[in-house]
Amino acid sequence: MDGVNPWQNAPRRSVVVFLVAVSFTFSTIGFANDIIDLGRQPLLRFAISVVLSGLFSVGYAATGITLRRRFWKAFLPLFALQFVIMGLINRWMPDAPHATQMRAAEMAFMQNRLTFDGIAIIAAVSLSYAGFSYVSISEAKRYARTRAEMVLLESEMAAAREIQQLILPEKGQSFPGFTVESVYQPARQVGGDFFQIFPAGECGLLIVIGDVAGKGLPAAMLVSLLVGSIRATAEETQDPVLMLRRLHDRLFGRIGDGFATALAARIDDDGLVTIANAGHLSPYLDGQEVQLPGALPLGVGGAGQYEFTSFQLRPGSRLTFYSDGVVEAQQPDGELFGFDRARTISTQPAAAIVEAAVRFGQSDDITVVTIERLPASESSDTARNAPMLAPA
C-alpha cells in the first residue's frame, strides 16, 4: 500500500456518509437500465439490480481509496463478480416480452414505471450530492483545524529547538591541555541526545553524554530535565559514579517509563580518565573501544549501581564519544552503519564522523564529541591563552 491509509484518520461519520453517497450515485445505473428496458424488468430483478449497483460501487470506492495505485487488484475481481451475478440474475429473471401493441392499462403501467425511475434518479442524485457536500465541508473544516494545529506545533517545536540549542555547550569552548570538538545533529527539529562539558580541577574537564528514550518533543523535555540535573550535580561533585547515581535518582519514577543512557567521564590534567557508564555506548581511544562494565540505563528499576574504570589519556591520544545515532545510521536497503565502521572512523574529526553517518542514512539523533590531549608544549601555550571558564 502506498502511503498512509486515508480511512485511518477520517472520522467514521464522514466515511459512512461518503460511501452512502457513492451508493446512491451508482444505484441510478439500475434505474437507467430499467428505463432502457422500458420497464419490462421483473420487479425483483429490478430491485436487486439497483441494490447491487450501489453495493458494488461502495466496494470499488473503498478498495480504490485503500489500495490506491494497486486498486486494480480488487477492482478486477469485483467487476468480474458483478458481471457474473448480474448475468445469472438476467438469465433467471428475463425481461417481459416486447409487445408490438400495448393496451391502455399496459401503457399506463409503463408510464408510471418510467416516471418512478425518473423521480428515483433525481432523488438518488440529490441525496448523493447532499452527502458529498457534507463530507467536503466537514473535511475542509477538519483540514483547517489540523493545519492550524500543525502551525502551532511547528512554532512550538521551533521554540523548543532554540531552547535546546541554548542548553548545549557553547561552540569554541577552550580547555587548557585539550582540544575538544563536538557536533550535534538531531534527526528532527528537536532531539533526545544530550551532552555537557565542564572544567574539572585546575586543568581537567568533565563530560556527560547520553541519549533519552524516544524522539521529538517528549524526548526534548526529558533532555531539559537531565541537563538541568547535570549542571546542578556538577556544582556538587565531579565523581562520575556519584553523578550517574544522582541522575538516576532524579529520573527514576518521575516520568512514566522514561529512561536514558548516559556516560560520565572526568579527565584530569595529567591525563587520568575516570569513567562510569549507564547503558551508553563505550567511547573509543585511538580507534579502539574502551572496555567498560555493563550497567542499566538511568531511570530503570534496579539501576543505580555503577562502577568506574580508569585509564590514561596520553599526549596526542584521542578519546571519541558517540551516541547510538552513529552506529544505527541505516541505508534504504536496511544495512546499518554498524560498530566496525564506527570504530574505523573514530580517529577522524567530529564533523567528519557526523557527515559520514548522515550520508550513510541518518535515522536517529547523532552526537559526536572528541577530546584530544595536547602535547606538553602545546598544552602550555593553550593554558596561557585560554580564557577563564565557569561551569555551563
C-alpha positions, 0 to 999 in steps of 0.5 A, spaced: 500 500 500 502 506 498 502 511 503 498 512 509 491 509 509 486 515 508 480 511 512 485 511 518 484 518 520 477 520 517 472 520 522 467 514 521 461 519 520 464 522 514 466 515 511 459 512 512 456 518 509 461 518 503 460 511 501 452 512 502 453 517 497 457 513 492 451 508 493 446 512 491 450 515 485 451 508 482 444 505 484 441 510 478 445 505 473 439 500 475 434 505 474 437 507 467 437 500 465 430 499 467 428 505 463 432 502 457 428 496 458 422 500 458 420 497 464 419 490 462 424 488 468 421 483 473 420 487 479 425 483 483 430 483 478 429 490 478 430 491 485 436 487 486 439 490 480 439 497 483 441 494 490 447 491 487 449 497 483 450 501 489 453 495 493 458 494 488 460 501 487 461 502 495 466 496 494 470 499 488 470 506 492 473 503 498 478 498 495 480 504 490 481 509 496 485 503 500 489 500 495 490 506 491 495 505 485 494 497 486 486 498 486 486 494 480 487 488 484 480 488 487 477 492 482 478 486 477 475 481 481 469 485 483 467 487 476 468 480 474 463 478 480 458 483 478 458 481 471 457 474 473 451 475 478 448 480 474 448 475 468 445 469 472 440 474 475 438 476 467 438 469 465 433 467 471 429 473 471 428 475 463 425 481 461 417 481 459 416 480 452 416 486 447 409 487 445 408 490 438 401 493 441 400 495 448 393 496 451 391 502 455 392 499 462 399 496 459 401 503 457 399 506 463 403 501 467 409 503 463 408 510 464 408 510 471 414 505 471 418 510 467 416 516 471 418 512 478 425 511 475 425 518 473 423 521 480 428 515 483 434 518 479 433 525 481 432 523 488 438 518 488 442 524 485 440 529 490 441 525 496 448 523 493 450 530 492 447 532 499 452 527 502 458 529 498 457 536 500 457 534 507 463 530 507 467 536 503 465 541 508 466 537 514 473 535 511 475 542 509 473 544 516 477 538 519 483 540 514 483 547 517 483 545 524 489 540 523 493 545 519 492 550 524 494 545 529 500 543 525 502 551 525 502 551 532 506 545 533 511 547 528 512 554 532 512 550 538 517 545 536 521 551 533 521 554 540 523 548 543 529 547 538 532 554 540 531 552 547 535 546 546 540 549 542 541 554 548 542 548 553 548 545 549 555 547 550 557 553 547 561 552 540 569 554 541 569 552 548 577 552 550 580 547 555 587 548 557 591 541 555 585 539 550 582 540 544 575 538 544 570 538 538 563 536 538 557 536 533 550 535 534 545 533 529 538 531 531 534 527 526 528 532 527 527 539 529 528 537 536 532 531 539 533 526 545 541 526 545 544 530 550 551 532 552 555 537 557 562 539 558 565 542 564 572 544 567 574 539 572 580 541 577 585 546 575 586 543 568 581 537 567 574 537 564 568 533 565 563 530 560 556 527 560 553 524 554 547 520 553 541 519 549 533 519 552 528 514 550 524 516 544 524 522 539 521 529 538 518 533 543 517 528 549 524 526 548 526 534 548 523 535 555 526 529 558 533 532 555 531 539 559 530 535 565 537 531 565 541 537 563 538 541 568 540 535 573 547 535 570 549 542 571 546 542 578 550 535 580 556 538 577 556 544 582 556 538 587 561 533 585 565 531 579 565 523 581 562 520 575 559 514 579 556 519 584 553 523 578 550 517 574 547 515 581 544 522 582 541 522 575 538 516 576 535 518 582 532 524 579 529 520 573 527 514 576 519 514 577 518 521 575 516 520 568 512 514 566 517 509 563 522 514 561 529 512 561 536 514 558 543 512 557 548 516 559 556 516 560 560 520 565 567 521 564 572 526 568 579 527 565 584 530 569 590 534 567 595 529 567 591 525 563 587 520 568 580 518 565 575 516 570 569 513 567 562 510 569 557 508 564 549 507 564 547 503 558 551 508 553 555 506 548 563 505 550 567 511 547 573 509 543 581 511 544 585 511 538 580 507 534 579 502 539 573 501 544 574 502 551 572 496 555 567 498 560 562 494 565 555 493 563 550 497 567 542 499 566 540 505 563 538 511 568 531 511 570 530 503 570 528 499 576 534 496 579 539 501 576 543 505 580 549 501 581 555 503 577 562 502 577 568 506 574 574 504 570 580 508 569 585 509 564 590 514 561 589 519 556 596 520 553 599 526 549 596 526 542 591 520 544 584 521 542 578 519 546 571 519 541 564 519 544 558 517 540 551 516 541 547 510 538 545 515 532 552 513 529 552 506 529 544 505 527 545 510 521 541 505 516 541 505 508 534 504 504 536 497 503 536 496 511 544 495 512 546 499 518 552 503 519 554 498 524 560 498 530 566 496 525 565 502 521 564 506 527 570 504 530 574 505 523 572 512 523 573 514 530 580 517 529 577 522 524 574 529 526 567 530 529 564 533 523 567 528 519 564 522 523 557 526 523 557 527 515 559 520 514 553 517 518 548 522 515 550 520 508 550 513 510 542 514 512 541 518 518 535 515 522 536 517 529 539 523 533 547 523 532 552 526 537 559 526 536 564 529 541 572 528 541 577 530 546 584 530 544 590 531 549 595 536 547 602 535 547 606 538 553 608 544 549 602 545 546 598 544 552 602 550 555 601 555 550 593 553 550 593 554 558 596 561 557 591 563 552 585 560 554 580 564 557 577 563 564 571 558 564 565 557 569 561 551 569 555 551 563 
